[in-house]
Amino acid sequence: MSLIVFDSSVAIKWFVVEPYTAQARLILGEYQKGTLTFAAPDLVNAEFGNIVWKKQTFQGLAASDAQQIINAFRRLSFIFTSSEVLLDDAYRLAVAHQRTVYDMLYVALSVQEKCPFVTADEKLVNAISSTFSNVIWLSKWK
């Protein structure tokens, strides 16, 4: 089983149709087949919840659908790493690469675990992929 780090920009696409949903669902399918294991900083829960909240509040997602999405996300099994454990490395990376600490928590985890980090954040990938070859833009997922 291969380990990958993912962020909320990928996870939301498992439940809501957006650009690159097909690629995100390929990742979810591999997880469901048992060929991938998911890892993420514990921050992913708050970020995911915030995206669902925005979709309900500003984009008309029904409250019942929002709750179903939250429930489905919580049923998935992840290896969570405390943001506290990753904070020092994430902060150093954020300063060095002029990116947010939030984003660099994921990068720090993927570096620590020596595994890919998949994100739908093209700007982040463009900013750091020359330094971190393990960062994969979702559109490039096999």
LINJO-V893101 format. One record per helix or strand. SS is the DSSP state (alpha for helix, beta for strand). FROM is the first residue (numbers start at 1). LEN is the number of residues. Records with the same first field share a line. If there is no record, write none. Layout:
SS=FROM-LEN  FROM-LEN
This chain:
beta=2-5  36-6  78-4  116-4  135-3
alpha=8-7  21-13  43-17  63-13  83-15  101-13  122-7  138-3
